[in-house]
Structure formats: C-alpha cells, structure tokens
Amino acid sequence: MTRIGKLRGSLLVAVAVGAGLTATLLVTRSSDASAGATRAVVKVASNASLGKRILVTRTGLTLYSLSAERHGRFICTSAACTSLWKPLVVPTGVTPTGVSSLATVKRADGRRQVAYRGAPLYRFVQDTKAGQVRGNGFRDVGVWRPVAVGAKAAPAPAPSRKGYSY
C-alpha cells in the first residue's frame, strides 16, 4: 500500500507542477498583450494587374480603404457592409506592424481596426487568393480601392510650347 501511496503522491505533485506552469504561461501571455505587444499584420506586395505596390494581409490578400472613411469616421458599420468588407482588427493593446504609418482606430463595436495613414483597412470577401483585386472601384457611399504605398507624385506636365519660338 505504501508504494501506491507514493505513486499517488508523485502524481499529485506532477499535476500541481503542470497546473503551476500553465498558470504562469497564461499570466505571461496576458501581460505581454497588455504591455503593448506588436504584431505584423500588414505587408507590401507588388500587384501586376494594378502595376502598384499595395498593402496586403500576412497571407497576401489585398487590403482596401473606403474613400469616405478617414480619421475615425466609419461608414461601413452595418452587417450588410461588414459581410462584404471585413475590417482588419487586432486585439486591444496590440500595435500593428509591417509597414510604417499603421495605427488603430476604435470602431463603434469597440474593436480596434488597423488603419493606414488614417484610413481603416478592410478585406473584400470575393478576394480569395493573393493578388486578386475584385473589390477595386466598387462604389457605394464612396469608392473602395486597394491601398497603394510608395506611390510617387505624378510628374508635372511639360509646359506647352504652343505659341513659343525658340
């Protein structure tokens, strides 16, 4: 009987140690998130059909912005809109990374949506593969466009030579 008692005691100690390690892991993860953890959620990809470098998710899906939404003003809030245009959100306390000029804005439902230069970012549900831009130009209360980065200003047009003699 003493051997069985020792085995039970050892098992009880092993369970207690396992529970302690699990609790420590959970506390560490919670404090990391609340301490301002960062998460790479956005990257840049060249899109051949657009001829531009655009923002995409970690899995390569195109990210869009709505022309009428800027600096915390949300228009895409209804279930109908968010069923087509999925907000790119991160947990509270997480700072999105991957490209510069990313921030978060608080949606009416309390979620933190990733924004690029003040424009909230969305995925279009009909884009199912990397490189697709099926939502480009979609119009409703504004125009949906893939978010281009590194776009250079168009060169100024050359002055007209009409009427000049050299």
C-alpha positions in Angstrom: 0.0 0.0 0.0 2.9 2.4 0.6 4.0 2.1 -2.9 0.6 3.0 -4.2 0.5 5.9 -1.8 3.9 7.2 -3.1 2.7 6.9 -6.7 -0.4 8.9 -5.9 1.7 11.5 -4.1 4.0 11.7 -7.1 1.1 12.1 -9.4 -0.4 14.8 -7.3 2.9 16.7 -7.3 3.2 16.3 -11.1 -0.4 17.7 -11.6 0.3 20.6 -9.3 3.6 21.5 -11.1 1.8 21.2 -14.5 -1.0 23.5 -13.3 1.5 26.0 -12.0 3.4 26.0 -15.3 0.1 26.5 -17.2 -0.9 29.4 -14.9 2.5 31.0 -15.4 2.2 30.7 -19.2 -1.2 32.3 -19.2 -0.2 35.2 -17.0 2.9 35.8 -19.1 0.8 35.9 -22.3 -1.7 38.2 -20.8 0.9 40.7 -19.5 2.6 40.6 -23.0 -0.6 41.6 -24.7 -1.4 44.4 -22.2 2.2 45.6 -22.2 1.8 46.8 -25.8 2.7 43.8 -27.9 3.3 44.3 -31.6 2.0 42.0 -34.4 3.0 42.1 -38.0 -0.4 42.2 -39.7 0.3 44.0 -42.9 2.9 43.7 -45.6 3.6 45.2 -49.0 3.2 43.3 -52.3 3.6 44.2 -55.9 0.3 43.8 -57.8 0.8 43.1 -61.5 -2.7 43.9 -62.6 -2.6 47.3 -60.9 1.1 48.0 -61.6 1.4 49.2 -58.0 2.8 48.2 -54.6 -0.2 47.6 -52.3 -0.9 46.6 -48.7 -1.9 43.0 -48.1 -2.6 40.8 -45.2 0.0 38.3 -43.9 -1.5 35.8 -46.2 -1.3 38.1 -49.3 -5.0 39.2 -49.5 -5.5 42.7 -50.8 -6.4 45.4 -48.2 -8.8 48.2 -49.2 -9.9 51.5 -47.9 -13.2 53.4 -48.5 -12.7 56.9 -49.8 -15.3 58.4 -47.4 -13.7 56.9 -44.3 -10.8 58.8 -42.7 -9.5 59.5 -39.2 -12.0 57.6 -37.2 -15.1 58.3 -39.3 -16.8 54.9 -40.0 -19.4 54.3 -42.7 -19.0 50.6 -43.1 -20.8 49.6 -39.9 -23.9 47.7 -40.9 -24.0 43.9 -41.1 -24.6 44.1 -44.8 -21.4 46.1 -45.3 -19.1 44.1 -42.9 -20.3 40.9 -44.5 -18.6 42.0 -47.8 -15.8 44.2 -46.4 -14.1 42.5 -43.4 -12.4 45.0 -41.0 -8.8 44.2 -40.3 -8.8 44.2 -36.5 -6.3 43.5 -33.7 -6.8 42.8 -30.0 -6.7 45.7 -27.6 -3.2 46.5 -26.6 -1.6 45.2 -29.8 0.3 47.6 -32.0 0.1 46.6 -35.7 3.3 46.5 -37.6 4.6 45.5 -41.0 4.8 48.9 -42.7 5.1 52.5 -41.4 2.1 54.7 -40.8 -0.1 52.0 -39.3 -2.3 52.8 -36.3 -5.5 51.6 -34.8 -8.9 53.3 -34.7 -11.8 52.2 -32.4 -14.9 51.0 -34.2 -18.4 51.6 -32.7 -18.5 48.0 -31.6 -15.3 48.5 -29.5 -12.9 46.5 -31.8 -9.6 48.1 -32.8 -9.3 48.3 -36.6 -5.9 48.7 -38.3 -5.6 52.0 -40.3 -3.0 53.2 -42.7 -2.5 57.0 -42.8 -5.8 57.4 -41.1 -7.8 55.1 -43.4 -9.3 52.0 -41.9 -8.3 48.8 -43.7 -10.6 46.1 -44.9 -10.5 42.8 -46.9 -13.0 42.1 -49.7 -14.7 38.7 -49.3 -14.5 37.9 -53.0 -10.7 38.1 -53.0 -9.9 34.6 -52.1 -6.3 34.4 -53.4 -3.2 36.5 -53.2 -3.1 39.2 -55.9 -6.8 39.4 -56.5 -8.4 42.9 -56.5 -12.0 42.2 -57.2 -13.2 45.0 -55.0 -11.2 47.7 -56.8 -13.5 50.5 -57.8 -16.6 49.1 -56.0 -18.9 52.1 -55.4 -21.5 52.6 -52.7 -21.2 55.6 -50.3 -17.6 56.1 -51.5 -15.2 54.2 -53.7 -13.3 51.1 -52.5 -9.6 51.0 -53.6 -6.6 48.8 -52.8 -4.3 50.8 -50.6 -1.2 51.7 -52.6 2.1 52.5 -50.9 5.2 54.3 -52.1 3.2 56.0 -54.9 5.2 58.8 -56.3 3.5 62.0 -57.3 2.8 62.2 -61.0 5.4 64.3 -62.8 4.2 67.8 -63.6 3.2 68.1 -67.3 5.8 69.6 -69.6 5.0 73.2 -70.4 3.2 73.6 -73.7 5.4 75.0 -76.4 2.5 76.3 -78.4 3.0 79.9 -79.1 6.7 79.9 -78.2 9.5 80.1 -80.6 13.0 79.0 -79.6 
